[in-house]
Amino acid sequence: MTSYPQVLAVPGMAPLLGVSLLARTAITADVMALTLVVVLGLELSYAAAGGVAAALTAGVALGGPLLGRMIDSRGLRRVLLVTVAAQVVFWLGVPILAYGFLLVASFVAGLLMVPAQAVSRQAIAAMTTAQQRRAAFALESVQGELSYIVGPAVVILGASTVSPDVVAWGVGAAILAGGVGIAVLNPPMHAQDEADAATAERPPRRQWLDARMIAALTMAFGTTTLLSGVDLAIVATLREAGQVSWAAVVVVVFGVSSVIGGLVYGALTRPLPTWLLLGLLGLVTIPAGLAHDWPWLCVAVVGSGLLTAPTLGTVADAVSRLAPPGVRGEVTGLQSSAQSAGFALGAPLVGVAIDLSVPAGGFAAAGLAGLAAAGTGYLLSRRSRIGGIRRGLSDQLPWSSQAGRSSARRRSPTAG
């Protein structure tokens, strides 16, 4: 069993996790920073702020695979140079842009977002052995949870003590520092034994975008759909109870539980299938709607929290194992896009459920979305395994070879 000290002892691993944590914390806070700029700075509605957030999220979702493909073909540092420059220009201009220009600029900034998350995942796959990888991805998922706990909270605190404009510049400065730090480290994107395969001709998409990969991407999408919905359901539940000010406490409990769950799961000797982890996450999320005040809600979200980081880490591990070396950047970008799409869909999906029922319906909708993605992932994976077994058996039969087929054609009375 690989321990966390062994993973952190891998050359370059600890600096990479530290620098990417800075970049990811800032990127996680970007939506909150833009929301505060629109609502407090431009004095517009929350709906207007949601439009800017949606534009940024759409850009990130579309840009992930494109940037990943550029990393595969052009190299990491060139991509970082372009994206860091784009972020500096965007965040310097945020306080002076009118709403229409901000909407367009947010979409472009999303397209050219520094790919800190995708790069760290691709580097982990290149820097670790198969035995170390699960623990390494567990640390990466814990890193993501820490960024979600710290980033938005720091932005809200900064906006309340200084101004939204200064906070926007601070977010841009942190993204700049993280992107430059990753470029200085220049972590490997492929393992040494993968170098020849990575520089060879790109495998066609139909070769690697098979049922197993679609299953992994579907479960990545389902996980973040569930998590985004849970955040909204927490706020709705506490608003009905007149305790919305305690939402931050519940979210912190959720995040800390996820950190603990990720660390414990990464240290286990035997992994669980991704579909099973996501299915369990969906199941324990549904009864959280039974809680009607903040103390009980803190207790109710612990189960979901303990399974969150393990599910995210297992998804990342599965994608890295399925991705051929020559297209790993594109595949990792697709995973980021799937997760961004899940975050974008989760809140409106759960919002509709809450509007049509009660806040508890939000937890039910989020949990059912996770269960649906887990079931789809299981069925696709099972279909892929059955197909592989059948192909293996047919390869052992005489008529599966070209010679056998030719002989059968000659013996067939209908052969030309």
N, C-alpha and C positions, 0 to 999 in steps of 0.2 A: 504494500500500500504506500502511495506517495503522500508525504506530509507537506504542509504548507511551507515550512522552512526550506524543503528541497526545491519546491517550485520557485520560491523567491530567490534561491541561490542560483538559478539559471542566469547566465550572463545577460545583463540588460533587462531582465524581467521587472525588477523592483523600480528602476527609473521609469520604464515604460508605463507601468501601472500608476505611478505617481503623477507623471506629466499628463497622461490621458485623463486621469481623474479631474485635474484642473480644467481641461478643455471640456469634458463632458458635463461638469457641474455648471459651467457657463452656458453651454448649449441647452442644457435642461431648463435653465432659467430664462431663456430667450423669449419664450411665449409670454411669461409673466411680465418681463420687462416691457415688451411691446404693448401688452394690455394696459399697463400703468401709464405708458406714454400717451396712448390714445384716450384713455378715460380721464386722467388727471392733467396731462399736458395739453392735449387738443380739446379736452372737455366734450368728448363725444360719448355715445352710448356704449354699453357693453356689447351690443350686437355689432357695432362698428369694430370694436376690438376683436370680436370673434372672427370677423372677416379677415383682418390682418393675420391672426393666428392660423386661420385656415389656409391662407395664401402661402405662408411660410411652411406649413406642414405639407401642403401639396408639392411645393418645390423640393423639399427634402425627400419625399417619397419618389418623385420622378428622377431626382438627381443621383440617388444612391447607386443604382446599377451603372449609370453613365460614368460616375467618378471611379467606381470599382473597375470598370473596363479600362479606363485611362491609366489606373495604377498598374493593371496587368501589362499594358502595352507601352506606356511612357515612363513608368517608374514613380515611386512614392513622392520624391522631393518636388518634382514638377507639379504634381497635383496639389501638394501642400502650398507651394508658392502661389499658384493661381487662387486657391480657395482662401488662404489667409489674406491676400491682398483684397479680394472681394469683400470679406467680412470687415476689414478695417474701413474701407470706403463706406460700406452700408451703415455701420454703427456710428461713425462720425456724423453721417448725414441724418440719422433718425430724428434728432430733435428739431431739425429745420425743415423737414419735408411736410408738405401738405398731405392730407389723408389719401387722395387719389394716387399721388406719387409713392407714398409709403406702402400702399397696397401692392403696387407693381414691384417696387424694390424688394419687398418682403419675399415675394415669389422667387425673384432672381437670387436673393440671398439664400433661400432654401435650396435652390438648385446647386449653389456653389458653397454649401455648408462644409466646414472642415470635417472630413470623415473620421473623426477621432474614434468613434465606437467601432466602425468597420475595420479600421487599421489595427486597433488593439486586438480584435478577434483574429484577424488574418495573421498578425505577428505571433500571437499565442500558438496558433496551429503550426507555425514554422519553427518556433523556438523550443517546443516541448516534444517529448516522446509520447507515444500512445498511452503509456501508464501515467504520465504526469498531466495529461490534457484535461481530464475531468476536474481535478483539483484546481487547475489554472483557470478554467472557465467558471468554476464556482467563485473564485476570487474576482473574476471580471464581472459576474452578475452582482456580487456584493458591492463592487465599485459603483455599478449603475444605481443600486438602491441608495447608496450614500449620496450620490449626486442629486437624486430626487428629494432626499431629505434636506440637504443643505442649500441647493441652488435657489429654489423659489423663496425659501425663508430669508435668505440674505438679501434678495432683491426687494422683498416687501419691507424689510427693516430699513434698507437703504433709501427706498422711496419715501418712507415716513420720516426719516431724519434729515435727508438732504433734498434731492429732487429726482423725478423720473429721468430727466435728461442726464444727470450725472451717473445714475444707475446704468443707463444705456451705454454710456461711454465705458463704464467699468466692465460690463459684460463683453463689450468688444475687446477691451484690453486683455481680459482673461482668455478669450478665444485666441487672440493673437499670441499670447504667451504659451498657451498649450500647443498651438499649431507649430510655432517655431521650435518649441522643445521637442516635439515628435520629429521634426525635420532634422534637428541636430543629432538626435539619437539614431535616426535612420534605421529602424528595426528591420530585420529581414522579412520579406514577404513570402519567401519559400524556403523550405528546409534544404540543406545541402544535397541530399539525395534526390530532391525534386527539381534541381536546377535545369537538367536537360529536358525534363518533361514540360517545365514552365516556359522554356524558350522555343519549344517545338511549335508546330502549327496548332492553332486553337482548335480544340475538339468542337464539332458542331453542337448547337444547342440541344438538338433532339437526343443527343447521346447522353447528356447529363441531366437535362430537365425531365427526369422520368418520374414515375409514381412515387418513389421514395423521397425525391427532392420536393415534389409538390406537397407531399404529406408534411415534411418538415416546415416548409414555408407556410402552409395552412395553419399549423399549430403555433408558429411564431405570431401569425396574424390573430389567432384566437386568444392567445395569452394576453396580448396588449389590449385587445377589445375588452376582455374581462377586467383588466386592471383599470383602464380608463373609466369603465362603467362603475366600478366600485368607488372610485373617487367621488363621482357625482352622487351616487347613492348615499354615501356618508354625509355629504353636505345636505341632501334633501331630507334625510332622516332627522338630523339635528336641527334643521330649520323648522320642521314640524313640531319638534319638542321645545323650540325656543332656546336652543343651546348651540347655535351655529358657531359661536366663538370658540367652542371646544373642538371644532373640526380639526384644527392643527394638531391637537394632542392625539386624536385618534389616528391621524395620518402618520404621525411620528411612531406611535405604537406599531402600526402596520409595517412601517419601514424597518424598525429595529427587529421585529419578528422575522422579516425577510432576510436581514443580514445574518441573524442567528441560524435560520434554516439553511441558508446557503453555505455557511461555514460547516455546519454539521453534515450536510449532505455530501459536500466535497471530500470529507474525511472518511466516508463509508467505503467499504471494500467492494461492494457490488452495486452498480447503478440500476435504476428502474427505467423502464421504457418511457419515452417522452409522452406518449398518449396516456399512459397510466397516471403520470404526475399531473398532467393537465386535467384529466378527468377527475382526479381527487381534488384538485384546486377548485374546479367547478362545483363539485358536490359540497365542499365545506363553505363555499361562498353563499349558497342559497339560504341556509338558515340564519345567516347574519342579519337578515331582515326582521327577525323576531325581536331584536334589541330595539328599545325605544328611547333610551337616554345614553349619554356619553360613557358612563362607567361600564355598562353592559356592552356597548358597542366596542369599546376597547378590548373587552374579553372576546367578543364575537369575531373580530378581525384577526386575532392571533393565528387561528388555523390557516386562514388564507395567506397570511404573511409568511408563515413557516414554509409554505409550498411555493411561494412566488419565485425567489431567487433560484431554488433547485430547478424549477421548470424552465426559466430563462436560460440558465447555464446548460441544461441538457439540450435545449433547442440549438444553442450555438455550437455545442459539441457535435451534434448530429449533422448540421450543415457543413461544418469544417471537414468532417469525415467523408461526406458525399461529394464534395467539390473537387474536381480535377485541378491539379496545380496551375495549369495554364489559364484557368478562368476563376480562380478562387476570389479575386477581387470583385468580379462581377457578381458572383454568387453571394458573397458577404454583403454586397450592396443590395441585392434583392432581399436578403433577410432584413436589412435595415428598413427597406421600403415596405415590406410586409408588416413590420412592427409599427412603422409610422402610420400606415393605413389603418391598422387596428386601433391605435390611439385616436385617430380622427373619427372612426366610426363608433367607438364604444360609448362616448358621451351622448351623442344624439339618439342612439339606439336605446340606451337606458333612460334617457330623458322622455322618450315617447312612452316607454313602459310605466314610468312614474306618473306621467300626465293621465294615462288611461286607467291607472289603478291607485296604488299608494306607494310611499317610499320603499316599503318592503319589496314591491314589485321590481324595483331597480336592481336589488341584489339577486333576485330570481332571474331577471333577464341577463345579467352579467354572467351568473353561474351557468345558465343554459347555453349561452354563447360559447363558453369554454368547453362545455360537454359536447356541443355540436362539432367544434373543431377537433376535439380529442377523438370522437367517433369517426370523423372523416379521415383523420390521420391514421387511425388503426386500420380502417378498411383499405386505404390506399397502400399502406405498408404490407398488409396481409396479401393483397392482390399482387404486389411486386414479388413477395416471397414465393407465392404459388407459381407465378409466371417463371421465376428463376428455376424452380424445381422442375417444371415441365420442360423448360429448355434444356436443362441438364440431362433429363431422361431421354429426350428426343435426340440429343447429340450422341447418345450411346447406341441408338438403333441404326441398323444398316441403311435404311432408306432416308436417314437424316443427312447423310453425306451427299455431295454433288454427284459422286459416282453412283450411289444408290438410287438417287432420283432419276438420273439418266437411264440407268438400267430399267427402272420401273416404267419410264416412258416408252422404252423400246418394247417392253413386254406388253404394254397396254394396247388393247385393240383399237382404242380411240386415238392413240398417239399419231401425230402427223406423219 
